[in-house]
Amino acid sequence: MNATSLLTASAGTRSARLGPTTRSGSPAEGPAVPGPPASGDIAADEFRSAMASLAAPVTVVTCYDATGTPRGLTASAVSSLSLDPPLLLVCLDRNSRTHDVLVSADAFTLHLLGPENEALAKRFAGPTDQRFENVPLASGPTSHQAPQLADCALRLTCTRYDVIEAGDHSILVGRVTASDCLGRPAGGLVWHHRGFAHAKPAETTA
């Protein structure tokens, strides 16, 4: 993506997202100008405003390109898809500069980010040529399949299962083949109402 700030990018920006892909202010790869709505469709601005109320998990998706160079981006639209087989999906804007690499890669890693990973999320929403600068990588048993960020509580290694075209996005479906956990709580970093938020389990009463 370009240098457009993660915190000010519009919901129609160029980003890889899972789930609803028009959340207003989601992490993005650059502004995209929406076309006029089709007859009967809700207006784009109205849809973005509504989707801003839907909290989204913030993740980083990585892969190797054809030359073996690490590539990746911040993804705020992520969803599990199937238990048997274990599938998840990532929605990718076809105008994203990382789109073609991700949909053609044999494998990718989905990193679940926690509140301590805000800086990492911003980095992978920034300029494409700076995303891996000074970012330590792990050398786990599946790191040869796709890059693995060391400072991430939970990493899911996936093989490409399917790619489905949907509107102006591609839905990348991955089959989860490995889970690497660092032994601390994973997740909790979400994008909500155009900014970062920190989720935690609800307290239960005895």
ChimeraX attribute file (.defattr): number of C-alpha atoms within 10 A of each C-alpha:
attribute: neighborCount
match mode: 1-to-1
recipient: residues
	/A:1	26
	/A:2	16
	/A:3	14
	/A:4	18
	/A:5	19
	/A:6	23
	/A:7	16
	/A:8	14
	/A:9	23
	/A:10	25
	/A:11	26
	/A:12	24
	/A:13	26
	/A:14	28
	/A:15	33
	/A:16	37
	/A:17	34
	/A:18	23
	/A:19	18
	/A:20	15
	/A:21	27
	/A:22	21
	/A:23	29
	/A:24	28
	/A:25	24
	/A:26	36
	/A:27	37
	/A:28	34
	/A:29	31
	/A:30	25
	/A:31	16
	/A:32	17
	/A:33	10
	/A:34	11
	/A:35	8
	/A:36	9
	/A:37	10
	/A:38	8
	/A:39	7
	/A:40	6
	/A:41	9
	/A:42	11
	/A:43	14
	/A:44	18
	/A:45	15
	/A:46	10
	/A:47	15
	/A:48	21
	/A:49	17
	/A:50	14
	/A:51	22
	/A:52	20
	/A:53	14
	/A:54	14
	/A:55	20
	/A:56	28
	/A:57	25
	/A:58	30
	/A:59	29
	/A:60	26
	/A:61	27
	/A:62	26
	/A:63	30
	/A:64	22
	/A:65	18
	/A:66	10
	/A:67	6
	/A:68	12
	/A:69	10
	/A:70	15
	/A:71	21
	/A:72	26
	/A:73	31
	/A:74	29
	/A:75	30
	/A:76	30
	/A:77	26
	/A:78	22
	/A:79	18
	/A:80	14
	/A:81	15
	/A:82	11
	/A:83	10
	/A:84	7
	/A:85	10
	/A:86	13
	/A:87	20
	/A:88	22
	/A:89	25
	/A:90	27
	/A:91	28
	/A:92	28
	/A:93	25
	/A:94	19
	/A:95	18
	/A:96	21
	/A:97	18
	/A:98	23
	/A:99	21
	/A:100	15
	/A:101	17
	/A:102	24
	/A:103	22
	/A:104	15
	/A:105	17
	/A:106	17
	/A:107	24
	/A:108	27
	/A:109	27
	/A:110	28
	/A:111	26
	/A:112	22
	/A:113	25
	/A:114	25
	/A:115	17
	/A:116	14
	/A:117	19
	/A:118	16
	/A:119	10
	/A:120	21
	/A:121	24
	/A:122	19
	/A:123	22
	/A:124	27
	/A:125	32
	/A:126	23
	/A:127	17
	/A:128	18
	/A:129	11
	/A:130	12
	/A:131	21
	/A:132	17
	/A:133	8
	/A:134	7
	/A:135	13
	/A:136	11
	/A:137	14
	/A:138	14
	/A:139	12
	/A:140	11
	/A:141	9
	/A:142	19
	/A:143	16
	/A:144	13
	/A:145	18
	/A:146	26
	/A:147	27
	/A:148	29
	/A:149	23
	/A:150	16
	/A:151	17
	/A:152	25
	/A:153	19
	/A:154	22
	/A:155	23
	/A:156	21
	/A:157	25
	/A:158	25
	/A:159	19
	/A:160	19
	/A:161	15
	/A:162	13
	/A:163	17
	/A:164	13
	/A:165	12
	/A:166	11
	/A:167	9
	/A:168	11
	/A:169	21
	/A:170	21
	/A:171	23
	/A:172	23
	/A:173	22
	/A:174	26
	/A:175	23
	/A:176	21
	/A:177	14
	/A:178	14
	/A:179	13
	/A:180	16
	/A:181	13
	/A:182	12
	/A:183	8
	/A:184	10
	/A:185	13
	/A:186	17
	/A:187	22
	/A:188	20
	/A:189	25
	/A:190	22
	/A:191	26
	/A:192	21
	/A:193	19
	/A:194	22
	/A:195	16
	/A:196	21
	/A:197	18
	/A:198	15
	/A:199	15
	/A:200	11
	/A:201	6
	/A:202	6
	/A:203	6
	/A:204	5
	/A:205	4
	/A:206	3
